Amino acid sequence: QALPQLVSSARGPSSTLAMALRLASLRRFCSKPVPLGLPSQSSLKASFKSFGDSVKGFKAGQYFEEKYFWEKANVGPFFLMLLFTPTIYRSLKDAYWTRQLRKMNTEEIISDRYDWLKVSMIQDEVEAELLKEVPVGGFQPLQLGPSSPP
């Protein structure tokens, strides 16, 4: 019993309170236990089914009717979509052009390598032909004056 008091006093009352709040908030997101064999009300399958039903039941004419839109409809998603459409569009456009330019850049690199290989092959052929014309003893160095100072 002395050990938990010692640990809690070492941490301080604020850390104990923070841990209690953390556990309470975590517990809020946990679902209630359901006995085996009984269907769970908050299961993932049920939530997807309710989402599918709400999407199937959506009627644009009724939703955008003025009285329903301002008094009953959940307009949050609509205005969020309206607000973020330019950002989403710009992001998708940037992603598309980044991919296209990366593909074009790869093609240009490959093309440049082929051009470099072609030029190198031509240089090698020219050097080989010039080496055939070299005299047997090689070229004599060109001397512009006496080799020793006067």
C-alpha positions as semicolon CSV with decimal commas, in nm:
position;residue;x (nm);y (nm);z (nm)
1;Q;0,000;0,000;0,000
2;A;0,286;0,236;0,067
3;L;0,428;0,187;-0,280
4;P;0,128;0,328;-0,476
5;Q;0,116;0,630;-0,244
6;L;0,486;0,684;-0,292
7;V;0,453;0,660;-0,671
8;S;0,151;0,891;-0,684
9;S;0,318;1,144;-0,459
10;A;0,633;1,132;-0,674
11;R;0,427;1,200;-0,985
12;G;0,218;1,467;-0,826
13;P;-0,159;1,515;-0,817
14;S;-0,174;1,676;-1,162
15;S;-0,028;1,371;-1,339
16;T;-0,270;1,141;-1,152
17;L;-0,560;1,360;-1,259
18;A;-0,433;1,367;-1,617
19;M;-0,410;0,987;-1,621
20;A;-0,765;0,957;-1,483
21;L;-0,895;1,193;-1,751
22;R;-0,707;1,001;-2,018
23;L;-0,864;0,673;-1,904
24;A;-1,209;0,833;-1,889
25;S;-1,178;0,969;-2,242
26;L;-1,048;0,636;-2,368
27;R;-1,338;0,457;-2,203
28;R;-1,584;0,683;-2,382
29;F;-1,468;0,545;-2,719
30;C;-1,489;0,181;-2,609
31;S;-1,805;-0,005;-2,700
32;K;-2,011;-0,180;-2,438
33;P;-1,951;-0,556;-2,414
34;V;-2,205;-0,773;-2,589
35;P;-2,254;-1,142;-2,500
36;L;-2,132;-1,389;-2,760
37;G;-2,390;-1,482;-3,020
38;L;-2,584;-1,156;-2,994
39;P;-2,542;-0,892;-3,266
40;S;-2,360;-0,578;-3,161
41;Q;-2,542;-0,250;-3,213
42;S;-2,226;-0,050;-3,266
43;S;-2,037;-0,292;-3,486
44;L;-1,844;-0,184;-3,791
45;K;-2,080;-0,378;-4,014
46;A;-2,381;-0,198;-3,868
47;S;-2,219;0,142;-3,912
48;F;-2,139;0,069;-4,277
49;K;-2,496;-0,050;-4,330
50;S;-2,639;0,270;-4,178
51;F;-2,399;0,478;-4,391
52;G;-2,510;0,290;-4,704
53;D;-2,875;0,342;-4,615
54;S;-2,821;0,715;-4,563
55;V;-2,645;0,745;-4,900
56;K;-2,921;0,550;-5,075
57;G;-3,187;0,765;-4,910
58;F;-3,028;1,095;-5,018
59;K;-3,250;1,306;-5,244
60;A;-3,080;1,616;-5,383
61;G;-3,411;1,788;-5,462
62;Q;-3,533;1,758;-5,105
63;Y;-3,191;1,840;-4,953
64;F;-3,145;2,165;-5,146
65;E;-3,503;2,283;-5,098
66;E;-3,460;2,610;-4,906
67;K;-3,670;2,538;-4,599
68;Y;-3,532;2,186;-4,551
69;F;-3,174;2,296;-4,621
70;W;-3,167;2,572;-4,357
71;E;-3,385;2,412;-4,090
72;K;-3,345;2,032;-4,098
73;A;-3,056;1,927;-4,319
74;N;-2,707;1,857;-4,191
75;V;-2,530;2,129;-4,389
76;G;-2,186;2,080;-4,234
77;P;-2,055;1,834;-4,493
78;F;-2,194;2,046;-4,777
79;F;-2,019;2,364;-4,662
80;L;-1,698;2,177;-4,581
81;M;-1,697;2,035;-4,933
82;L;-1,768;2,381;-5,071
83;L;-1,487;2,527;-4,862
84;F;-1,226;2,261;-4,944
85;T;-1,306;2,205;-5,313
86;P;-1,034;2,446;-5,438
87;T;-0,774;2,285;-5,213
88;I;-0,875;1,933;-5,313
89;Y;-0,875;2,029;-5,682
90;R;-0,531;2,192;-5,656
91;S;-0,390;1,891;-5,470
92;L;-0,522;1,645;-5,726
93;K;-0,394;1,862;-6,011
94;D;-0,048;1,888;-5,851
95;A;-0,035;1,514;-5,794
96;Y;-0,132;1,447;-6,157
97;W;0,126;1,685;-6,304
98;T;0,398;1,564;-6,068
99;R;0,340;1,211;-6,190
100;Q;0,332;1,314;-6,556
101;L;0,649;1,522;-6,528
102;R;0,827;1,245;-6,339
103;K;0,738;1,004;-6,620
104;M;0,856;1,254;-6,882
105;N;1,176;1,317;-6,685
106;T;1,249;0,942;-6,684
107;E;1,192;0,926;-7,059
108;E;1,424;1,224;-7,113
109;I;1,696;1,063;-6,900
110;I;1,676;0,743;-7,103
111;S;1,683;0,944;-7,428
112;D;1,986;1,144;-7,307
113;R;2,167;0,822;-7,220
114;Y;2,106;0,685;-7,570
115;D;2,235;1,012;-7,719
116;W;2,545;0,997;-7,497
117;L;2,604;0,635;-7,599
118;K;2,573;0,725;-7,970
119;V;2,820;1,016;-7,936
120;S;3,063;0,799;-7,738
121;M;3,049;0,527;-8,002
122;I;3,123;0,782;-8,278
123;Q;3,416;0,922;-8,074
124;D;3,555;0,570;-8,024
125;E;3,532;0,499;-8,398
126;V;3,707;0,829;-8,485
127;E;3,985;0,761;-8,231
128;A;4,032;0,409;-8,368
129;E;4,069;0,543;-8,724
130;L;4,314;0,813;-8,612
131;L;4,525;0,559;-8,422
132;K;4,564;0,360;-8,746
133;E;4,734;0,664;-8,906
134;V;4,994;0,714;-8,628
135;P;5,356;0,644;-8,742
136;V;5,536;0,341;-8,597
137;G;5,764;0,538;-8,363
138;G;5,488;0,775;-8,265
139;F;5,490;1,148;-8,312
140;Q;5,810;1,333;-8,228
141;P;5,762;1,615;-7,978
142;L;5,778;1,961;-8,128
143;Q;6,078;2,157;-8,006
144;L;6,081;2,532;-8,051
145;G;6,436;2,602;-7,942
146;P;6,746;2,444;-7,795
147;S;6,686;2,193;-7,516
148;S;6,945;2,353;-7,289
149;P;6,990;2,723;-7,202
150;P;7,281;2,911;-7,375
